[in-house]
């Protein structure tokens, strides 16, 4: 399929630290129905209602190439109640699907729910995600909210992605200056602490003829707890609901009655199937998680919520504060799905006819032609990345997955960090890895010409793209037990974050209990011996956890800190030392944590 023509846009997006530009005020010219006019007309007037297509996705995370393994599959519910998996994702296919979907829809908007970049595979991450912004420009993305990962390299780097310019350290790649995003990043609830103003534009209005739809973009208020401190220094993250309600009033004062919120926060549907009807009655229906309370409190002036962050797929209705159902959607992650929503615009009121809203998630299948312009883009950046990415760093005998409460990939990373810790200090007792930092598994099947079972540097980068260091700290046994309890209590009570343990650390997690009691204290063992509350344990973690990130404040209270090497380098060294072509590494049994359901 030939590439769709690029839409020309004039850049009017706010710069970092500048006052966010507000859309110009204009009264909505409501069109009268044709039958309201007397006499003949040689220019037929538009009907009262206009269907507007909203195509949306979220949490792309720089996955330009088709994601591998379970990260590149979706689950589909069949009519007979069974499920099947479908290979999905890759911007070559996403572009084809979106361009096909737009055909026959002159009123079409493409929006995203944040985390377009960050935690990206080597192809994008090595170049500070410039390739992904270029791909999104070619996709004709109209608007996106920021997500937490847009702050991985700080607000200044986010401003560069928006406005263009070469990287301050690495310069211009391939001799060309980076042009920046053709679409606005919206950051309504992210303020400069000194000025109290949004660091980027808080909202944006899509216009075509007499149809106007406003978009407000926010990220989760808890972003500082899941991003490195350097990335959010000098920024304040405000309440999502209060912010959206505030700017909905601003839009309404400008005559914009149709409003969509792009929210980088999400929920958890009862089923993992992308096409599950979460509005169906009965046990197991519905959705849980932070987005539920947000949706129930966002002003009824907002007509639909495009969400993300949890990497889940759902198309649900949640009652707004007036009790009326409102569409809430999420398209999983990594470009495997997109959501196709029909917003019926009422020209009389300038608002969306909420009862007519329809929405469904669509699979980005790989059985369609690749978009040639995306193939060219990927080829260009792969040529630059190949000398670094194709280097072999280890060998595996089977897939090492990153799924489950405890995953083989999580175990492998923890073991690698324990080994690195013991090189720094032989007294290192154990290592703990945050599950959100395990971005992918390792697949046995060759991705390129390296051969089956070969782990390349690019594959390792996809697993651990954050450039954290491996840090050592001392904790008492009592503190260590408290760390384990923080997995399922405090900010992690509703959505547990189970740390991946190194070899020798074992315990029971009883999910039939609530809060901190879910960690069975008497079951915690290190190399078979009970944890001594008064003893000192040397613990290896990445620098993000060592700062108390991910809701583990006790990990920020360690003593005798020692900063080690890069976490990916630690994984590479471990794989090189523990595997070879003739003796590949097998996945762990992932049995260090005994889970009682």
N, C-alpha and C positions, 0 to 999 in steps of 0.2 A: 504494500500500500504506500503511495507517495506521501511524503511528509506534508502535514497540514501547514498552510501559510502562517507565518508568525504575525501576531497582532502587535501593532506599534503602540507603545504606551509612553507617555511623557512621565519622567520620574518626578514625583512630588512627595516623596516619603521623608519623614522626619529623621534628622541626624541624632546620634547619641548626645544626650544632655540638652538637646534643644526642645523648646516647647512643642508638643505634638500638634500638628496642624489639624484643625477641625474642618470637616467638609463644609462647603459653602451652603448657606441656607437658601432654600428655594421651596416655594409652595408646590404641592403636588397637583398637577392639572388633571382632575378626574374626567375621564372620557364618558360622555353620555351614550347610552345605547342607541343604535341606529334608528330604532322605531320611535325614539323620542323626538326625532327631527321631522318637520314637515317638508313637503316638496321633494324634488328629485335631487340626487347627489351623484356626481360623476366620480367621487372619491369615497368609496365605502369606508365607514368608520369602524374602528376596532370593536370587537365584542366587549362585553363587560368583564369577562374573565379571560385571563391569559395564563396558560401553563408555563411555568419557568422550571427548567431542568437544573437541579443541583447535583453535581457529581462531586463526591468527597472521598478522601482517604486520610490516613493518619499514620504516624510512627513508621515512616519509610526508613529512617536511620541509614541513609546513604546506600541502600541495597540496590545498586544499579544492575548488577548481574543477578540472574535467578538465584535466590537463596538455596543453600544446600540442605540436605537431610530434612528433619522435621520442621525446620524453619522455613522450608519452601513447600509446605503442604498445608491444605485445609481439609477439614472434615465436613462431609456433606450428608445430611440426613435423608434417607430414602423413604419413599411412600410406605414401604412395609415396616418401617421402624428401624431398619438396619442402617449402618453408616458405611461410607467408603471415603478414601482419601484421594485428593486430587493434587497433582503437582501444580504450583501456582507461583506467580511473581516474576519480576524482572522488568525493567523499564522499557525494554524493546517490545514486550507484550502489553504492558500497561498503556503505553502510548497508542498502540493499535486499538486496544479495547476502548479507550476514552474517545479517540477520534471517531470510531464507528458509532459509539453511543450518542455522540453529538449530532450525527447526521439526522436531518429532519427536525432539529430542535433549534430554531433561530434564537430563542431565549435560553441560553445555557450558561451556567456558572460552574467553575471548578474551584473547590475550596479544600483546605486541609486543616487538620486538628493538631499540628505541632509535632516536634521531634522529626522533622524532615532530615536533619543532620545530627551528627553526634553518635558515638558508639558505632561508627560506620566501618565496613570492611576496608581493607587496605586501598582498593581502587579509588575510594573517595577520601578516606581518612588520612592517607599519606599526603594528600594535597589540601588539607584543611577544608575539605568538603566543597571546594570549588566545582568539581565535576557534578555533584548532585544539584547545586544551584543552576548550573548550565542545563542539566536535564529537565529540571522543573520549569525553566524558562521555555524549553522546547515543548513541554507538555501543555503549555498555555495555562499554567496554574494562575488563578486570579488573585487569591488571597490565602493566607494561613495565619493561625495563631502561633505564638512561640510555644515551645515545650520546655521542659527542664533541660533537655540535652542541648538546646540552642545556647545554653550558658556554660557548657563544658569548658570552653576556652575564654569565657568572660564576655562582658557586655561590649567591649571595644571590638572584639572579633565578630560578634553578632552584627554590630553596626557596619563592619566591612563587608560581610556577606550581603547585607541589604544594599549598601551604597556603592560597593565596588572598591577597587584599589588593590595593589599587590600586598602580599603578606609582609608584615614588618620585619620578620626574621628571614623567612625563606625566599622572599622576593617574588618575582614574576615567573610563572612556570612557562616553559617553552617560548620565552621571550614576549609573551603577550600580557597586557594588563587585564586583570579580572574586572568584568563589567558590573558584577553584582546582580541582585535579583530584579526581575521585571515586575514582580508582584510585591505587595506590601506585607511585611511581617507585622502582626498586631500584638501589642503588649500592654493592654489597658491596665492591668493590675501590677505592672512592674515599674516601680518609681525610682528615680534618683533620690537617695536619702537626703541630699542637701537641698534640692529644689522642690521635692514633692511632686514632680511632674513625670508622666510616663516617659520612658526612655525611647520609645518608638510610638508610632501612631496607635491610638487606642481603638479606632474603628475606621471603617471604609464603606463607601456606598457604591454599589453596582448600579449602573444606569443604562437603560436602553429605551429610547423613545420616552414614553410616559410611565415606564415601569422602574421603580427604585426599590432596592432591597439593601438594608444596612447589615453590616457584619461587625460584631464585637469579638475581639480575641483576648483570651486570658490563659494563663498557665496555672497549675495548681499552687495554692498558697504555700504548700509545704515544700516547694522547690529547694529552699536553702538546706533542708535536711537530707536531700538526696543528690546534691551537687557539691563538688569541692568548694571549700570556703573561698578560695581565690576567684572562682568563677562568678560568685554573687557578691563580691565585696563592694560596698557602697550602694547596694540595691535594697529596696523594700518590696516585699511581695504581699499584696493586699488580698482581702477576702474576695473570693470569686463572685459570690452572689451580690454582695454590696456593689462591686465594681460594675458588673453587668447591668444591674438595675439603675445605677447612676447614668451610664452612657446610653441606656435605652431611652431615658428621659431626654437626654441631649438630642438624640436622633428624632424623637417625636416632636421636639420643639422646632426641628428643622423640616417638619412635614413628612418624615420617613416613618411610616407605620409598620412596614414589613421588616422584621429583624430576625437574624439568625445569629446564635452565639456559637463561637468556635472555642471549645473548652478543652484544654489539655488536662483532663482528669476523667476517670471512667468508672466502670463497674464490672461486675462479674455475673454473666448470665448462667442459668442453671444447666445449660448444655454447652459443650464445646463445638457443636455444629454451627457453621456460619448461617445456615438457613433455618435454625430453630425458631419457632414462634414463641417468643417470650411473653406474648400477651395471651397465650392459650391458658384456659382455666385448669385448675387442679394442682396437685402436689408437684413441686419441682419447677413450676412456671415462674416467670418474672426475672428480676435482676436485683442484685445487691451491690453494696459498695458505695463509695463517696458520692458518685454521680446522682444517686437517688435523692439524697437530701438537697443537693444543689438544684436538681430539676424541680423539686417540690417547692423551692423558695425563690427561684428566678421569676421575675415579674411576668405576668401573662402577656405583656407587650411583646415578648420574644416568642417567635412562632415555631422554632425548631432548634435543637441542640445537636451540633456535630461534636463528638467527644473523642477521647483517645487515652493514651498513657498506659492502660492495663493490657494492651495488645489483644483484647478480646473482640469478638464479632457479635454484634447485636443490632436489631432494629426493634425498638420497644416504644410503647407509649407510657409516659409517667404523668400523673395529674399535675397541673400547674397550681398555684395558690388558690385559684378560683374553682378548682376541682375539674377543670376540663382537660381531657387527654392531650398530650403534646409529644411529638416525635423526638426520640433520642436515639442516635445512631453511632456506631463505631465499626470500622472496617479492618479489624485485626491489626496486622503490622506488616512491614517489609514489602508493601505493594502487592500482597497476595489477593486483596479484595479492593473493590471500590463500592461506594454506596450510591445508588441511583434514586434520587428523591424528586418527586413532582410537587412543586409549590404552586398552588393556584392563586394567582394574584387578582384581587378584586379592584377594578379601576374606579369604582364608585367610592370605596373607602380607602384605597391605597394600602389595604392590609391583605394578609393571606387568609383565604378561606380554610380555616384549620381543619374542618371536617373532611375536606377534600384531599388533604396531604397523603401521599402514598410514598412508600420507601421500601427498598430491597437491596440486600448486598449481592454483588455480582462477583464471580470468580475471575481473576486474571489468569485464564488458562494459557497454556503454552502451545495450543494447537492452532494458533492464528499466525499470520505472517509477522515477522519481526519488522519494527519500524526502522527503515534504513538510516534515518538521521541519528537514532539512538545507537544503532550498531556502530556507526562511524564514531560517535562520541566515546563509546566504551573502548573501541579499538585504539583511539588516539591516546586515552589516558592509560590503557593497559601497556602500550608501548613504553611509556615513561616509567611505569611501575614495575615492569617485568624484571629488570636486573635485581631489584630488591625482593620482589614477591615470590619469584620462582625458586628461590634457594631452599633445598630440603633441610629440615631441622629435626626430623624423627620419622618413626615408622610405627604403624598400628596394625593389629590383626583383625579388627572389626570396628564398626562405628562406635565412637565414644560420645554418647548422647548427653544433652544438658537438660533433660526433662525429669520430672519427679521431685519429691520433697528433698531427697538427696540424689544427686546425679553423678554418674561416672566422671563427667567432665569437671564437676565441682570438686570431686575427690582428687582428681589428677592435679588440678591447680593448687589445692591445699597442700598436697604432698610435695609439689615443686617448691612452694613457698617455705615449707618446713625444711626442705633440703637446703635452700638458700639461707634460711635463718641459721642453720647449724654451721654453715660455712662462716657466717659472721660471728656467731657465738655458739660454741658446742653445747651450751646449757639450754638452748631453745627447746621447749617442751612440746609445743604443738602449733598448728596454724589454723586459722579460720578465714574462710572466703565468703564474701557476700554474694548471694545468688544473682542479684541484679547485675553484677560485674561479669557474670559468665554469659557472654552474649550469643554464643553458638556452641555446637558440639563439633567434633571432628569426624568427617566421613571417610570410610574406607575407600569408596569408589573414587577414582581419580577425577579431578575437576578439569585438568588440562592434560599435558603430555608427561606429567611427572611419574605416572604409574600408580596402580592401586596400592593403597596402604601407605603411601608417602605423604608425610605432613609437610607442607610448604610454609615458609614464613608468612605468606599472605593468609593462609588458613589460620595460623596462630594469631595473627593480627586481628582477624575477624572475631576470634574468641575473646581476646583481651586487648581492646583498642584504646584504653584510657590513659596509658602512659603513667600509671601509678608506680610508686616505689613500694618495695617490701620493707616494712618497718617492724622493729622489735620493741616490745614493752614488757615490763614486769607487772604482774597482777597477783593478788592473793587468791587463794582457792575460793574464798567467799565471793570475790569480785568476778571470778570466772563463772561461777554458778549464776551470778546475777546477769552476766552477759547472755548466757544461754536462756535465761528467763525473759530477757528483753526481746527475744525472737518472737514471743507470743503475748507480749503485754505492752503497756504504754502505747506509743503510737503504732506499734505493730500488732495490737490485740485483734483488730478486725481482719487484717490481711497479713498473716505471719510471714516473716522473712527468716527462713531457716538457713543459718550459716552452714557452709559446707566444711566438714571436719577433716583434718589430716588423719593419717593412719595412726591407730592407737587410742583415739578419743571415741568413746562409745557411750550411748545413753538411750533412754526410752522417751518418746514423745507421745503422750496420751491425749489424742485429740477429742476424746469423749469428755474431757474436763474443760474448764474455762480459764482464761488468763494465764498467769504465770504458773499455775498448778499443772499446766499441760507438760511442763518439763519435770519429769520424775527425778527429784534431787538425789535420792539414794541410788539411782541407777547410773549416775555419771561416773565413768571410769577412765583413767588414763593408763594405758598399757596394763589393764586388768586391776589396777589399784584404785580405791576410792579417792576422790579429790579431798585433800586436807584443807579445810577452810583457812588455816593459819599459815600454810606453806606458800612459798613464792613460785610462780610459774612464768617462764619466759615465753611470750606468745608472739607469733608472726602474723601480721595482717597486712593488707595493702594500706597505703597512706590515707585513702578515703575513710576506711573503717577506723584507722588509728586516730582520726580527728573526731570520732563520735558520730560519723555519718550513718544514714539508713536507720535512725532510731535506736542507736546503741550508745547512749551517753556514757556508760561505764567504760567503753573502749577508749573514750577520750580522757580517762583519768589514770592511765598507766604511768609508770615511772621508768627512769633509766632508758629513755628513748634512744634508739639507734636507727638511723635511716640507711637502708640498704639500696640495692640496685633496682633496675626497672623490672616490673612484674612479668612482662612478656619475655625479657631476657632470661628470667629465672625459669619460666616454662620451657623455653628453648634449650637451656642448659640441661634441664632434667630429662627432656625427651632425648637429647643427644646421648646422655650418659646411660639411659635405661632402655634404649631400643636400638635395633640395627635392622638391616634388610633381612638378615637370617634369623633374627630374634626380635620380632616386633612386639610392642607393648600391647597387652590385652586390657580391655576395660575393667574397672573394678566392679565388684559385686554390689556396690552401693548399699552395704548392710551395716554401716557404722551407726546409723540411727534406726532404732526399732520403732516403727510408727504403729500406734494402736488407734484404730478408727472407731 
